[in-house]
């Protein structure tokens, strides 16, 4: 064992105060207490255990203090069977995060650095808003028989209302699940839980398990929620409160995640009546029933019994026909993107089918596409109609500060001044239009299609 030299402690203090000053937040006594506790954890061990885990980060992280993490990061080196490339994954933990809820993530050094640079990791005052619990929200947890524990509304939850706010407890990068050995995975999972507060660890271990095998593997397979961190890097996250929400192919709720604040919000996508079960969809709602249930069986080990899947054969067959038409039209959009009239026709048909299928959340992107197609055709009234609908829906789906909402706001304010107005129709692009990247439309429908329909955050 050894201690960091005093100069490293000075670097820690300097870094801390620079970040505090950069965000114009006064340093309080609570910040000093937290910093002192972190600095007290600067003892290091250099042994390597049988799992191939280095107690220092295998050269990936500078040999210096590890603020804002409360535990020294540990890493494993794993090898891809396909190309024999070596991959390194590190465990980072802040046991104090969100007033003692804690946060552990197994990821790459780049993502670990990205998270450590976010202001939320240094600002204890913003941690004061604790995760909303079952006791103070418009729902209660109940045993839903074969569906296991679930949430039921005990009052009306109106469209767009955020009724649950949470933060991830344990996160793992998806590629680690592919490359780490079974022993490495189990070691990292158990250490990730051990470094969290006992109460949080117990919450995780009490979650539903459906696949069998190792307990923690089963927890992740059954309850993992897809999230994106950094440069569109896919991770699986455990949020114990959110994990209690059951699946429905036509849900009444959805969620969004911000990797800069680690805030995960669940919101209503339609009015939810008292006594109604709160649901989200685990699978893409555009999938026909056979594909949905195959995915649900393989990933979560259950057959869906929602009202749509339990409907009469004729109703289910009609739904599947519509859904396959949606998939067909959606796959055609790229090939007709240079013909804005045909492009708009197909997008409007998709929106009609979404309405018939009662599919809500994905409509926002197609409303946005319709607005841009109308702008490209020079249809001002239609552009404003679709832009307003997309603007309102993005406000709910992506959030009030989302770039999607800002992009539609720019188009809605003045369609004729927007770069997409009559683009490619013989008129010069408006050079005075903003070049703000949130104001989509710097191109024709083909370019817009690739930008707007890129994969969404899970």
N, C-alpha and C positions, 0 to 999 in steps of 0.2 A: 504493500500500500504506500501511496505517496500523496502529497498535497500539491495543488497547483502553486506555482510561484506567485508572489504577491502581485507581480505585474499582470498576471492573467486576471486576477480579481479586479485590478484597476480597469482592465479592458472591459470586464463584465459591467462594472458600474458606469463607465463611459457610454457603452452601448445602450444600457438601460435608459440613462438620462437623455441621450440623443433621440431615441425613439419617442420618449415621453414628450420632449420639446417639439418634435416634428409634428405631433398631433395635438399640440396646444392643450395638453391636459396637465393640471397641477399635480405634483407628486404628493401623495398623502402618507400618513404614518402607516397605513395598511400596506402601501407599496413597499415601504422600507422593511416592514416585517417580512413580507413575502420574499423580497430580495435577499434578506439575511438568511432565511431558511434555505433558499436555493443555493446560496454560496456555501452554506454549511455542508452541502452534499457534493463537494468537489473532490472527494477521495476516489482514487482509481485503482482498479486491479487489472493485471495484464495476463491473467490465466486464460487458456482456451479449453472449453470443455468438450465432451465426447460428441456433442451434436454439431460441432463445427462453428459454434457461436463465439465470437470474440467479445470480451467485455468492453473493449474499446471498439469503435466503429470500423475496424478493418481498413483504415486509411481513407475512408470515404468522407469523414467529417473531420475538420481541422482539430488538432490536438489542443483544445482549449476548453473553456467552460461550455456547458450545454444548455444555458438559458435559451428559451423560456421553459425548457423541460425540467421536471422535478426529479427525474431519474436519468442516469447516464444511458444514452442510446446503446443498444446492442444490435449486432448485425449477423446475418448468415449469408454465406455464399452458396448459391444453387446453380446447377448446370442444366441447360436445355438439352433434352435428349435429341432434338431435331438437328440443331447446328452445333451442339457442344459449347455454345457460348456461356460464359459465366455471368450470373446476375447476382447482385447484392441487394438484400432487403433488410431494412433496419426498423427496430421498434422504438418509437418515441412516446413518452408518457408525460402528461401534466396532470398529476393527481389532484391539484387544487382547482382545476378549471371548473367554471360555472359554480363557484362557491362549494367546492368539494364533491361535485358530481364526477369529475375526472374525465380524461380523454386519452385513449391509447390508439396509435395508428402504426400499422406495419406497412411500410411503403419504401420507395426509393429515397436516396439521399436528396435528390433534387426536389421531390415533393415535400420531404421533411423540412428543407430549407424554405420552400415557398410558404408553408404553413407558419413556420417560426417567424417569418417576416410580417405576418398580418397583424395589424394593431390590436385585434381582439386578444391575441395571445399575451399581450403586455398590459392590458388595461383592465385591472381588477374591478373598477367601478362598473364596467359594462357586464361583468359576470353576476352582478347583484340580482339581475332579473332571472330568477330561477326557472327551471323547466316547469311548465304548467302540469299540475298533477291531476289525478282523477277526481280529487275532492272538490276542486274549485272550478270545474268546467261543466258545460251543458250536456254531460253524458255520464253514464255509469258503466262499470265493467260487470258483465254477467256471463254465466255459463250458457253458451248457445248450443248445448247438446252436442251433436256430432261435429259441429263447427268449432268446438272448443271455446275458450274464453273470447269474448268480443266486447264491443262497445255499443251501447244503446242510448240514443238521445233522450234526455229527460225534459227537454224544452225545444222550442222551434229554433233551428239553426239556419239563419238566412243565407241565401246565395252570396258567395264571396267572402263570408266571414271566416277569419282564421280562428279556429277553435282549439288548436293544439300547437304549441311551440316547444321544440325539443332540441337536443344536441346529441351527436353521436357519442357513444361510449367506447366502442372498439371498432376500428376500421382496418380492412386489409386490402391491399392492391390486388386486383384479380390475377395478374400475372404470377404473383407469389403462390397462389393456389395451384398453378400449373407446374411451377418449377421447383418449389421446395419439396424436400422429401417428407414423408409422413412424420418422421421423428422431429425434423426441423419445424414443421407446421405446429405440431402439438406443443413443442417447447415454447415457441413464440406466442401461441394463443394463451397458454397457461401463465406465462410471464406477464403478458398484457393484462390479464385479469388480476393477477397478484399485485401488480403495481397500482391498480385502481383502489379507491376506497372500498371497504368491505361491503357496505350497503349497495354500492353500484354493482359489484361483482355478484352479489346474491340475486339482484334483479335480473342480471343476464342469465345466470344458471337456472332460474325458475321459468324461463321462456319455454314455449312449446317445442317439442322435438318429434319429428315425424319419420326420419330416414333410418334411424338405428346407427350402430357403430359408435365411434368416439363421441363423447358428450358435446365437446365444443365444436367439432365438425358438424354435428347435427344441429346445434344452435345456429351456426352460420347458414347452413343449407336451408333451414326452415324459416329463419327470420331475417336473413340478410337483405338489405335494401340497396339497390344500385345508386351510387353517387359519383360525381365527377370532381376531381381535384386537379388544380394546376392546369396544364395544357391538355385538357380533355382526356385525362387519364382515369380509367374506370376503376372504381373501388367498390367493395361491399361493406356496408355499415350496419351495426346493431344499434337500434334505438328502441329500448324496451317498451316505451309507451306506444310508439307507432306500430310495433310488432303485434299489438293486441287487436289491430284493425283487420277484419277478415276481408276476403275477396268477394267481388261480384263483377260479372262481366259488364254490367251497366251500373257502375258505382254512383254514389252521391257525393263523393269526396275525392280529392287529389292532393298531392303535396309538391313542394318545391324546396330546393336546398341552395344555400349560398356558401361556397367554400371559403369566402373571405371572412365570414362571421361565424361559420359552423352552425348556422341557424337553419333548422328544418321545420317548415311550417306545413300544417295540414289545414285545408280549407274546404268549404262546401262548394260544389259545382252545381248544386240545385238546392232549393229549400228542403230541409230535412225536418220531418214532423216528429213530435214527441212520440216515443215508443218505437221509432224506426231504427233499425240497426245501421250503424255507420260503417261504410264500406269503401274500399279502394279497389282498383283492378291490379292484379299481379301480372297480367299479360296484355299485349297490344289489343285494344278493343276491336280493331278492324279484322282480326283473325276469324275465319269461319270456325264453327263450333268444334269440328274434329281436331283442328290444329290447336285451339285453345285448351281443350281437355287433355290432349296429348302432352302439351307443355306443362300443364298443371300436375299431371300424374308423374311426369319425369322429374320435375323440379321440386314439387311440394307434396307429392304422394297423396293426392286426393282428387276425386271427381267433383266437378262443380254442380251444385244443385240450385243455383240462382234461378230466378223466375224465367229468364230467357232459356237457359239450358234445360229446364224442366218443362218447357212449353210443349204443346202438341207438335207432332211431327211436321204438319203442314206449316205451322208458324215458324218452327226452327229452320225448315228448308227454305222458306221465303227469306228469312233473315240471312241465311248463308249465301243465297243468290245475290242479295244486295251487297254483302260484304266482299264477295268475289268481284263484283262489278267495281266497287271502290278500289280494290287492289289493281284491277286492270286499268282503270282510268288514271290512277296515280302513277303507274309504271309508264303510261303513255305521255305524261306531261313533258318529260325531258325531250322527247322526239318532236313535239309540236311547239316547243317554246319559241320558235322563230315566227310562229303564226299566232299573234295575240288574240285574234278572234276565236280560233279553235281552242287555244289554251284556256281562255275565259269560259268557253262553253263546257269544257270538261271539268274545270274547277267548280263551276256552278252546279253541275250534275253531282259531283262529289258532296257538295254542301247539302243538296237536297236529300241524298241518301243518308248522310250523317243525321239529318233531322228525322227521317223515318226510322232510323236505327237507334235514336236517342243517344248518340255518341256526342259528348260535349267537348271535352278538353282539346282533342285534336283539331276542332273547327277553327281555332284561332289562326293557325298557320295558313289554312286555305282561304280564310277571309282576307288575310294579308296578301296572299297571292292574287286574289280577285281584285283587290284595290290597286295593286301594281299593274295588272293587265289592263284595267280600265284607264289608268293614268297613261299607259303607253298608247292606248287607242284614242286619247284625248276626250274621254267621257267624264266631264267634271262632276256632274251630279252623282253618277254611279261610283266614281272614285271616292267621293266624300261619304257615300252610303256605306261602302264596304270598309273604308278606313275607320269610320266611326265605330262600326261593329267590332272590327279587329282591335281598335284602341281600347274599347270597353272590356273586351274579353281578355286581352293581354294584361290589363290592370288586375284581373282576378287570377289568371293562370300563372303569369310570370312575376307579378308584383308591380307596385306603383312606380318603382324606380328602375324597372327593367329597360334594357335597350330596345326590346321589342315594342314596348309601349311608346318609347320616345321616337322610334322610327315611324310609327303610325301617326304620332302627333305631328311630326314634321310634314307628312303628306296631307294630313287633314287640314292643317292651318292654311296652306296655299298650294293646291295641287299643281297649278301652272308654273310655280317657281321651283318645283321639285325636279331633280335630275331625271326622273323617270317619265316626265310629261312628254308625250308624243315621241319618245325615244325611238330612233330608227324609222320614223315615219316621214323623214325628209326635212325635219326642222332641226336646227342647231341646238345642241344641249345647252341648257341655261347655265352660263358660266358663273352666274352670281350665286347659284345654289350652294348650300353649305356642303363642305366636304367631311363633316362629322360622320364617322363610321356608323353611328347609331342611326343615321338617316339613310336607310337602305335605298337603293334605286340607282346606283351609279352604273347602269348597264341595261341590257334588254331583258326580256323575260327569261332567257336561258341563264343569264348570270344571276338574276333574282332567284330563280328556281334553286340553283345550287347553294345560294346563301341562306334562303329562308327555310328550305327543307333539309338542312343538314341534321344529323341525328341529334335528338334532344337529350338533355340530361335525364338520366333514369330516375 
